[in-house]
Amino acid sequence: MPSVRDQVLLAGLTTLGVGGPARRFVRAGTEAELIAAVRDADQRAEPLLILGGGSNLVIADTGFPGTVVQVATRGIQQAAGPQADAVRLTVAAGEDWDGVVASCVAAGLSGLECLSGIPGLTGATPIQNVGAYGQEVAEVITTVRVYDRVTGEVTELAGPDCGFGYRTSMFKRDSSGRRVVLAVTFRLRPSELSGPVRYAELARSLGVPEGGQAPLATVREAVLALRRGKGMVLDPADPDSRSAGSFFTNPVLDDAQFAALQKLVGADVPIPRFPAGPGQVKVPAAWLIGQAGFGKGYPGPGGARISTKHTLALVNPGGASAADIAGLARTIHHQVRDQLGVDLACEPILVGLSL
Ligand SMILES: Cc1cc2nc3c(=O)[nH]c(=O)nc-3n(C[C@H](O)[C@H](O)[C@H](O)COP(=O)(O)OP(=O)(O)OC[C@H]3O[C@@H](n4cnc5c(N)ncnc54)[C@H](O)[C@@H]3O)c2cc1C
C-alpha cells in the first residue's frame, strides 16, 4: 500500500531546501502504486507533481495545491544487448542516479562515468537529458517506459523519439506532464575504459588528450573532484551544494544574436563560445552573468546567494525562502537581458513561481 499523507512540507524533499506543503502526498514504492497514484489524482482532476530527488525543482513557499507523488520504485535488470559488445540495463525510475553510475563503473560498464555525482533519481534523467563533462543520457538511452496520462496506457518510447536536446526533451517541453517515467533502459559497453573524453577540463585533469580514454574509476573520481570544487556534489558540510544545480542553461545564439552581443560588450572583448550546430554558438551563462556584474557569492534577499564556487548556482545556505531564490534569479535574469540582450532560460522546474 502506498503511504498517503496530507500537508507534507516539501522543503526537506528538495536540495534547495525551499517549498511549502503538498496538499496531498503519496509515496509510491512500486510501479503499480505509482500508476495507481497518478490515475487517482487524475480522476479527482487534481494538479499533479511527480517528485524524484527534488534536485531540479524550485517549489513556491505556498506549496503545491494538489497531489505530489514521490517516486520510490526500485529495481535494476541487466540483459545482453542485440550486439555482442553491449549490455542493456533497465533501471526503475526511483533508483538513485549516482548509485547506478557507481555500480556501472564498478561492474566495468562504460557510458555513464562522466555523469557521476549528479543528484536525483534515474526516472528524472530523461526529463532534461541530464548531462555533464561531455556526456548526456540521450547518447545511451535506448527506451523509456512511460505511463501516458492521456491514453491511460504504459508504452515504451525509443530514445530517438524522446525529442532529446541540450538539457531538454519532449518530457520537459510538455508542461502538462503527460508522461510519467517508469523505467529507463541504457545501452552500455563492457569495458574498463571510459568513452572518449570530450570535455577539455576533464581531459586536462586526467592528463589525456581530448578524445582519449581513461579507466572508468579514474574518470569517476576526476569528475567527482571537479564537481566538488564547484559545489556540484551534494554535501551537507558544503552550503554551496544546497542548490538546484545550474540555475540557467547556456544560451544558444544565432549569428545575428551573437553579433549583437559582441557589439554590446565591445569588439575587443573575447566571448567564450562553443559550436552548437550550423550558424549557432553556445555561450556560457556563467560568463554572461559575470559580465552583467554578478560575481561568486553575490548576495540576494533573505540569505539566498550565488554560490561562492560557481556563478551559475543559486544557493540557500539556510533560511532563504523560495521567494528569495526566485527574487535573486529574477534580478540576474533581468540584468543580463537589459545589459546584454540575452534572455537566459531557467534550468530547474519552477512550481508556483515565475521569473
Ligand atoms: C548540486 C547539483 C548538481 C547538479 N548537476 C547537474 C548536472 O551536472 N547535469 C544535469 O543535467 N543536472 C544537474 N543537476 C540537476 C538535477 O540533479 C537533475 O536534473 C536530476 O536529473 C533531477 O532529478 P530528480 O530526481 O531530483 O528530479 P526532481 O527535481 O524531483 O524533478 C525534476 C523534474 O522532473 C520531473 N520528474 C521527476 N521524476 C519523474 C518521473 N519519473 N516521471 C516524470 N517526470 C518526472 C519532476 O516532476 C520535475 O518536473 C544538479 C542538481 C544539483 C542540486
The ligand as a Tripos MOL2 file, in Angstrom:
@<TRIPOS>MOLECULE
LIG
   53    58     1     0     0
SMALL
NO_CHARGES

@<TRIPOS>ATOM
      1 C1         24.3160   20.0270   -6.8070 C.3       1 LIG1
      2 C2         23.5760   19.7320   -8.1010 C.ar      1 LIG1
      3 C3         24.2890   19.4330   -9.2540 C.ar      1 LIG1
      4 C4         23.6210   19.1390  -10.4560 C.ar      1 LIG1
      5 N1         24.3390   18.8620  -11.5680 N.ar      1 LIG1
      6 C5         23.7160   18.5670  -12.7330 C.ar      1 LIG1
      7 C6         24.4680   18.2550  -13.9100 C.ar      1 LIG1
      8 O1         25.6820   18.2320  -13.9020 O.2       1 LIG1
      9 N2         23.7830   17.9760  -15.0430 N.ar      1 LIG1
     10 C7         22.4250   17.9740  -15.0950 C.ar      1 LIG1
     11 O2         21.8740   17.7050  -16.1640 O.2       1 LIG1
     12 N3         21.6880   18.2610  -13.9990 N.ar      1 LIG1
     13 C8         22.2950   18.5550  -12.8200 C.ar      1 LIG1
     14 N4         21.5580   18.8590  -11.7070 N.ar      1 LIG1
     15 C9         20.0980   18.9080  -11.7890 C.3       1 LIG1
     16 C10        19.3960   17.6230  -11.3130 C.3       1 LIG1
     17 O3         20.2070   16.8870  -10.4310 O.3       1 LIG1
     18 C11        18.9960   16.7190  -12.4640 C.3       1 LIG1
     19 O4         18.1560   17.4000  -13.3490 O.3       1 LIG1
     20 C12        18.2710   15.4530  -11.9730 C.3       1 LIG1
     21 O5         18.0650   14.5690  -13.0470 O.3       1 LIG1
     22 C13        16.9260   15.7390  -11.3180 C.3       1 LIG1
     23 O6         16.4920   14.5310  -10.7230 O.3       1 LIG1
     24 P1         15.4490   14.4990   -9.5460 P.3       1 LIG1
     25 O7         15.0970   13.0720   -9.3310 O.co2     1 LIG1
     26 O8         15.9820   15.2280   -8.3790 O.co2     1 LIG1
     27 O9         14.2130   15.2590  -10.1840 O.3       1 LIG1
     28 P2         13.2090   16.2800   -9.4680 P.3       1 LIG1
     29 O10        13.9440   17.5360   -9.1300 O.co2     1 LIG1
     30 O11        12.4800   15.6130   -8.3820 O.co2     1 LIG1
     31 O12        12.2260   16.5840  -10.6780 O.3       1 LIG1
     32 C14        12.6420   17.3550  -11.7870 C.3       1 LIG1
     33 C15        11.5180   17.3740  -12.8370 C.3       1 LIG1
     34 O13        11.3650   16.0650  -13.3810 O.3       1 LIG1
     35 C16        10.0490   15.5810  -13.1450 C.3       1 LIG1
     36 N5         10.1560   14.1560  -12.8480 N.ar      1 LIG1
     37 C17        10.9500   13.5730  -11.9250 C.ar      1 LIG1
     38 N6         10.8240   12.2400  -11.9790 N.ar      1 LIG1
     39 C18         9.9250   11.9720  -12.9560 C.ar      1 LIG1
     40 C19         9.3600   10.7750  -13.4920 C.ar      1 LIG1
     41 N7          9.6800    9.5700  -13.0210 N.pl3     1 LIG1
     42 N8          8.4630   10.8880  -14.5000 N.ar      1 LIG1
     43 C20         8.1000   12.1110  -14.9880 C.ar      1 LIG1
     44 N9          8.5910   13.2640  -14.5140 N.ar      1 LIG1
     45 C21         9.4950   13.2040  -13.5160 C.ar      1 LIG1
     46 C22         9.5230   16.4070  -11.9740 C.3       1 LIG1
     47 O14         8.1040   16.4640  -11.9690 O.3       1 LIG1
     48 C23        10.1590   17.7390  -12.2480 C.3       1 LIG1
     49 O15         9.4270   18.4120  -13.2430 O.3       1 LIG1
     50 C24        22.2050   19.1580  -10.4880 C.ar      1 LIG1
     51 C25        21.4950   19.4600   -9.3090 C.ar      1 LIG1
     52 C26        22.1710   19.7460   -8.1340 C.ar      1 LIG1
     53 C27        21.3860   20.0490   -6.8860 C.3       1 LIG1
@<TRIPOS>BOND
     1     1     2 1
     2     2     3 ar
     3     2    52 ar
     4     3     4 ar
     5     4     5 ar
     6     4    50 ar
     7     5     6 ar
     8     6     7 ar
     9     6    13 1
    10     7     8 2
    11     7     9 ar
    12     9    10 ar
    13    10    11 2
    14    10    12 ar
    15    12    13 ar
    16    13    14 ar
    17    14    15 1
    18    14    50 ar
    19    15    16 1
    20    16    17 1
    21    16    18 1
    22    18    19 1
    23    18    20 1
    24    20    21 1
    25    20    22 1
    26    22    23 1
    27    23    24 1
    28    24    25 2
    29    24    26 1
    30    24    27 1
    31    27    28 1
    32    28    29 2
    33    28    30 1
    34    28    31 1
    35    31    32 1
    36    32    33 1
    37    33    34 1
    38    33    48 1
    39    34    35 1
    40    35    36 1
    41    35    46 1
    42    36    37 ar
    43    36    45 ar
    44    37    38 ar
    45    38    39 ar
    46    39    40 ar
    47    39    45 ar
    48    40    41 1
    49    40    42 ar
    50    42    43 ar
    51    43    44 ar
    52    44    45 ar
    53    46    47 1
    54    46    48 1
    55    48    49 1
    56    50    51 ar
    57    51    52 ar
    58    52    53 1
@<TRIPOS>SUBSTRUCTURE
     1 LIG1         1 GROUP 0 **** ****
